[in-house]
Amino acid sequence: MNKLLVALIAGACATIATAQTAAPAADAKMTAKERAAATSAVTQGASGSSASTQKTAAEQAANVKASKGTAKMTKDEKNAAIKATNKAMVNPDNPSGSVAGTAAMQKSNVAESKGTPKANADLKSKDAQKALEKDLQQKSSK
């Protein structure tokens, strides 16, 4: 176990050592001003000074301005919207959307399900279960 831990630690150290590489020789010959110019070019390219970024910012500003002009819903309007949504989503098959209508629909569904015969009702006896198991084993062995 100790050898395994030592091997894992040694492997991790080797991986870290290979990941740390020296700077290329070309960078070593660059002057400080050249490095600063190269860095600033990359920084300006990624800083959002491009036309597409400015366009996006302008669109966002326009969207914010438009959303602030939209009137907010009052408390009564919000409640009415929520009630309308609840009526539609409680039970789509129940047009009233009321609790009483849903309860009546549930009663009718229960009565309907009790009227249908149960599947595999003949499997209550042990003989029927053994016959089914034997049949399944024969089918699976083919």
ChimeraX commands (.cxc) that place a marker at each C-alpha (Angstrom):
marker #1 position 0.00,0.00,0.00 radius 0.5
marker #1 position 2.83,2.40,0.86 radius 0.5
marker #1 position 4.55,1.65,-2.43 radius 0.5
marker #1 position 1.34,2.48,-4.27 radius 0.5
marker #1 position 1.04,5.83,-2.50 radius 0.5
marker #1 position 4.69,6.65,-3.21 radius 0.5
marker #1 position 4.19,5.76,-6.89 radius 0.5
marker #1 position 1.09,7.96,-7.12 radius 0.5
marker #1 position 2.84,10.91,-5.50 radius 0.5
marker #1 position 5.86,10.50,-7.76 radius 0.5
marker #1 position 3.60,10.35,-10.82 radius 0.5
marker #1 position 1.77,13.51,-9.76 radius 0.5
marker #1 position 5.06,15.36,-9.24 radius 0.5
marker #1 position 6.30,14.24,-12.65 radius 0.5
marker #1 position 3.10,15.47,-14.28 radius 0.5
marker #1 position 3.39,18.85,-12.59 radius 0.5
marker #1 position 7.03,19.17,-13.59 radius 0.5
marker #1 position 6.30,18.48,-17.25 radius 0.5
marker #1 position 3.43,20.98,-17.25 radius 0.5
marker #1 position 5.77,23.76,-16.21 radius 0.5
marker #1 position 7.79,24.59,-19.29 radius 0.5
marker #1 position 10.24,27.41,-19.81 radius 0.5
marker #1 position 9.32,30.41,-21.91 radius 0.5
marker #1 position 10.22,30.10,-25.58 radius 0.5
marker #1 position 13.54,31.58,-26.62 radius 0.5
marker #1 position 11.85,34.18,-28.86 radius 0.5
marker #1 position 10.15,35.78,-25.84 radius 0.5
marker #1 position 13.46,36.01,-24.01 radius 0.5
marker #1 position 14.87,38.18,-26.80 radius 0.5
marker #1 position 11.91,40.59,-26.81 radius 0.5
marker #1 position 12.40,43.92,-25.13 radius 0.5
marker #1 position 10.08,45.18,-22.45 radius 0.5
marker #1 position 8.41,47.60,-24.88 radius 0.5
marker #1 position 7.77,44.83,-27.42 radius 0.5
marker #1 position 6.24,42.61,-24.73 radius 0.5
marker #1 position 4.06,45.50,-23.54 radius 0.5
marker #1 position 2.88,46.16,-27.12 radius 0.5
marker #1 position 2.06,42.50,-27.69 radius 0.5
marker #1 position 0.23,42.28,-24.37 radius 0.5
marker #1 position -1.78,45.44,-24.97 radius 0.5
marker #1 position -2.83,44.23,-28.43 radius 0.5
marker #1 position -4.17,41.01,-26.95 radius 0.5
marker #1 position -5.80,42.85,-24.05 radius 0.5
marker #1 position -7.53,45.37,-26.31 radius 0.5
marker #1 position -8.77,42.59,-28.57 radius 0.5
marker #1 position -10.45,40.84,-25.64 radius 0.5
marker #1 position -11.58,43.90,-23.71 radius 0.5
marker #1 position -14.80,44.41,-25.62 radius 0.5
marker #1 position -13.72,47.20,-27.90 radius 0.5
marker #1 position -14.91,45.34,-30.99 radius 0.5
marker #1 position -17.92,46.54,-32.94 radius 0.5
marker #1 position -20.00,43.45,-32.15 radius 0.5
marker #1 position -19.56,43.92,-28.41 radius 0.5
marker #1 position -20.51,47.58,-28.66 radius 0.5
marker #1 position -23.56,46.62,-30.72 radius 0.5
marker #1 position -24.60,44.10,-28.07 radius 0.5
marker #1 position -24.21,46.69,-25.34 radius 0.5
marker #1 position -26.35,49.14,-27.31 radius 0.5
marker #1 position -29.04,46.48,-27.80 radius 0.5
marker #1 position -29.00,45.70,-24.09 radius 0.5
marker #1 position -29.36,49.37,-23.22 radius 0.5
marker #1 position -32.31,49.67,-25.60 radius 0.5
marker #1 position -33.94,46.56,-24.12 radius 0.5
marker #1 position -33.54,47.88,-20.57 radius 0.5
marker #1 position -35.05,51.21,-21.58 radius 0.5
marker #1 position -37.99,49.46,-23.26 radius 0.5
marker #1 position -38.61,47.19,-20.27 radius 0.5
marker #1 position -38.67,50.12,-17.88 radius 0.5
marker #1 position -41.40,51.71,-20.00 radius 0.5
marker #1 position -43.63,48.65,-19.58 radius 0.5
marker #1 position -46.18,49.05,-16.80 radius 0.5
marker #1 position -45.99,46.55,-13.95 radius 0.5
marker #1 position -48.97,44.35,-13.15 radius 0.5
marker #1 position -51.02,45.25,-10.11 radius 0.5
marker #1 position -51.61,42.74,-7.34 radius 0.5
marker #1 position -55.15,42.07,-8.54 radius 0.5
marker #1 position -53.96,41.51,-12.13 radius 0.5
marker #1 position -51.33,39.05,-10.91 radius 0.5
marker #1 position -53.91,37.14,-8.85 radius 0.5
marker #1 position -56.31,36.99,-11.79 radius 0.5
marker #1 position -53.56,35.68,-14.08 radius 0.5
marker #1 position -52.55,33.04,-11.53 radius 0.5
marker #1 position -56.16,31.90,-11.06 radius 0.5
marker #1 position -56.64,31.61,-14.81 radius 0.5
marker #1 position -53.47,29.53,-15.10 radius 0.5
marker #1 position -54.50,27.31,-12.20 radius 0.5
marker #1 position -57.89,26.66,-13.79 radius 0.5
marker #1 position -56.22,25.61,-17.01 radius 0.5
marker #1 position -53.56,23.46,-15.33 radius 0.5
marker #1 position -55.43,21.72,-12.49 radius 0.5
marker #1 position -56.98,19.21,-14.84 radius 0.5
marker #1 position -57.03,19.94,-18.57 radius 0.5
marker #1 position -59.89,17.43,-19.09 radius 0.5
marker #1 position -62.00,19.25,-16.50 radius 0.5
marker #1 position -63.20,22.50,-18.06 radius 0.5
marker #1 position -64.39,23.99,-14.76 radius 0.5
marker #1 position -60.97,23.64,-13.11 radius 0.5
marker #1 position -62.69,23.55,-9.72 radius 0.5
marker #1 position -61.88,21.21,-6.88 radius 0.5
marker #1 position -65.41,19.77,-6.90 radius 0.5
marker #1 position -65.18,19.05,-10.64 radius 0.5
marker #1 position -61.83,17.34,-10.19 radius 0.5
marker #1 position -63.16,15.23,-7.28 radius 0.5
marker #1 position -66.15,14.12,-9.38 radius 0.5
marker #1 position -63.83,13.20,-12.23 radius 0.5
marker #1 position -61.64,11.17,-9.86 radius 0.5
marker #1 position -64.70,9.27,-8.59 radius 0.5
marker #1 position -65.72,8.40,-12.14 radius 0.5
marker #1 position -62.17,7.26,-12.96 radius 0.5
marker #1 position -62.07,5.03,-9.86 radius 0.5
marker #1 position -65.46,3.51,-10.73 radius 0.5
marker #1 position -64.27,2.85,-14.29 radius 0.5
marker #1 position -61.03,1.23,-13.15 radius 0.5
marker #1 position -62.89,-1.02,-10.70 radius 0.5
marker #1 position -65.08,-2.23,-13.55 radius 0.5
marker #1 position -62.13,-3.44,-15.64 radius 0.5
marker #1 position -60.72,-6.87,-14.85 radius 0.5
marker #1 position -57.29,-7.06,-13.28 radius 0.5
marker #1 position -54.39,-8.25,-15.37 radius 0.5
marker #1 position -52.94,-11.63,-14.34 radius 0.5
marker #1 position -55.78,-12.37,-11.92 radius 0.5
marker #1 position -55.19,-16.10,-12.45 radius 0.5
marker #1 position -51.69,-15.87,-10.93 radius 0.5
marker #1 position -52.97,-15.89,-7.36 radius 0.5
marker #1 position -52.57,-19.65,-7.05 radius 0.5
marker #1 position -49.16,-21.22,-6.60 radius 0.5
marker #1 position -49.80,-23.65,-9.45 radius 0.5
marker #1 position -50.44,-20.79,-11.86 radius 0.5
marker #1 position -47.28,-18.98,-10.71 radius 0.5
marker #1 position -45.19,-22.13,-11.19 radius 0.5
marker #1 position -46.65,-22.67,-14.65 radius 0.5
marker #1 position -45.85,-19.09,-15.62 radius 0.5
marker #1 position -42.31,-19.38,-14.27 radius 0.5
marker #1 position -41.77,-22.63,-16.17 radius 0.5
marker #1 position -43.11,-21.07,-19.37 radius 0.5
marker #1 position -40.81,-18.05,-18.99 radius 0.5
marker #1 position -37.79,-20.24,-18.39 radius 0.5
marker #1 position -38.53,-22.21,-21.54 radius 0.5
marker #1 position -38.87,-19.05,-23.59 radius 0.5
marker #1 position -35.64,-17.57,-22.22 radius 0.5
marker #1 position -33.64,-20.71,-22.89 radius 0.5
marker #1 position -34.52,-20.66,-26.61 radius 0.5
marker link #1:1,2 radius 0.2
marker link #1:2,3 radius 0.2
marker link #1:3,4 radius 0.2
marker link #1:4,5 radius 0.2
marker link #1:5,6 radius 0.2
marker link #1:6,7 radius 0.2
marker link #1:7,8 radius 0.2
marker link #1:8,9 radius 0.2
marker link #1:9,10 radius 0.2
marker link #1:10,11 radius 0.2
marker link #1:11,12 radius 0.2
marker link #1:12,13 radius 0.2
marker link #1:13,14 radius 0.2
marker link #1:14,15 radius 0.2
marker link #1:15,16 radius 0.2
marker link #1:16,17 radius 0.2
marker link #1:17,18 radius 0.2
marker link #1:18,19 radius 0.2
marker link #1:19,20 radius 0.2
marker link #1:20,21 radius 0.2
marker link #1:21,22 radius 0.2
marker link #1:22,23 radius 0.2
marker link #1:23,24 radius 0.2
marker link #1:24,25 radius 0.2
marker link #1:25,26 radius 0.2
marker link #1:26,27 radius 0.2
marker link #1:27,28 radius 0.2
marker link #1:28,29 radius 0.2
marker link #1:29,30 radius 0.2
marker link #1:30,31 radius 0.2
marker link #1:31,32 radius 0.2
marker link #1:32,33 radius 0.2
marker link #1:33,34 radius 0.2
marker link #1:34,35 radius 0.2
marker link #1:35,36 radius 0.2
marker link #1:36,37 radius 0.2
marker link #1:37,38 radius 0.2
marker link #1:38,39 radius 0.2
marker link #1:39,40 radius 0.2
marker link #1:40,41 radius 0.2
marker link #1:41,42 radius 0.2
marker link #1:42,43 radius 0.2
marker link #1:43,44 radius 0.2
marker link #1:44,45 radius 0.2
marker link #1:45,46 radius 0.2
marker link #1:46,47 radius 0.2
marker link #1:47,48 radius 0.2
marker link #1:48,49 radius 0.2
marker link #1:49,50 radius 0.2
marker link #1:50,51 radius 0.2
marker link #1:51,52 radius 0.2
marker link #1:52,53 radius 0.2
marker link #1:53,54 radius 0.2
marker link #1:54,55 radius 0.2
marker link #1:55,56 radius 0.2
marker link #1:56,57 radius 0.2
marker link #1:57,58 radius 0.2
marker link #1:58,59 radius 0.2
marker link #1:59,60 radius 0.2
marker link #1:60,61 radius 0.2
marker link #1:61,62 radius 0.2
marker link #1:62,63 radius 0.2
marker link #1:63,64 radius 0.2
marker link #1:64,65 radius 0.2
marker link #1:65,66 radius 0.2
marker link #1:66,67 radius 0.2
marker link #1:67,68 radius 0.2
marker link #1:68,69 radius 0.2
marker link #1:69,70 radius 0.2
marker link #1:70,71 radius 0.2
marker link #1:71,72 radius 0.2
marker link #1:72,73 radius 0.2
marker link #1:73,74 radius 0.2
marker link #1:74,75 radius 0.2
marker link #1:75,76 radius 0.2
marker link #1:76,77 radius 0.2
marker link #1:77,78 radius 0.2
marker link #1:78,79 radius 0.2
marker link #1:79,80 radius 0.2
marker link #1:80,81 radius 0.2
marker link #1:81,82 radius 0.2
marker link #1:82,83 radius 0.2
marker link #1:83,84 radius 0.2
marker link #1:84,85 radius 0.2
marker link #1:85,86 radius 0.2
marker link #1:86,87 radius 0.2
marker link #1:87,88 radius 0.2
marker link #1:88,89 radius 0.2
marker link #1:89,90 radius 0.2
marker link #1:90,91 radius 0.2
marker link #1:91,92 radius 0.2
marker link #1:92,93 radius 0.2
marker link #1:93,94 radius 0.2
marker link #1:94,95 radius 0.2
marker link #1:95,96 radius 0.2
marker link #1:96,97 radius 0.2
marker link #1:97,98 radius 0.2
marker link #1:98,99 radius 0.2
marker link #1:99,100 radius 0.2
marker link #1:100,101 radius 0.2
marker link #1:101,102 radius 0.2
marker link #1:102,103 radius 0.2
marker link #1:103,104 radius 0.2
marker link #1:104,105 radius 0.2
marker link #1:105,106 radius 0.2
marker link #1:106,107 radius 0.2
marker link #1:107,108 radius 0.2
marker link #1:108,109 radius 0.2
marker link #1:109,110 radius 0.2
marker link #1:110,111 radius 0.2
marker link #1:111,112 radius 0.2
marker link #1:112,113 radius 0.2
marker link #1:113,114 radius 0.2
marker link #1:114,115 radius 0.2
marker link #1:115,116 radius 0.2
marker link #1:116,117 radius 0.2
marker link #1:117,118 radius 0.2
marker link #1:118,119 radius 0.2
marker link #1:119,120 radius 0.2
marker link #1:120,121 radius 0.2
marker link #1:121,122 radius 0.2
marker link #1:122,123 radius 0.2
marker link #1:123,124 radius 0.2
marker link #1:124,125 radius 0.2
marker link #1:125,126 radius 0.2
marker link #1:126,127 radius 0.2
marker link #1:127,128 radius 0.2
marker link #1:128,129 radius 0.2
marker link #1:129,130 radius 0.2
marker link #1:130,131 radius 0.2
marker link #1:131,132 radius 0.2
marker link #1:132,133 radius 0.2
marker link #1:133,134 radius 0.2
marker link #1:134,135 radius 0.2
marker link #1:135,136 radius 0.2
marker link #1:136,137 radius 0.2
marker link #1:137,138 radius 0.2
marker link #1:138,139 radius 0.2
marker link #1:139,140 radius 0.2
marker link #1:140,141 radius 0.2
marker link #1:141,142 radius 0.2
view
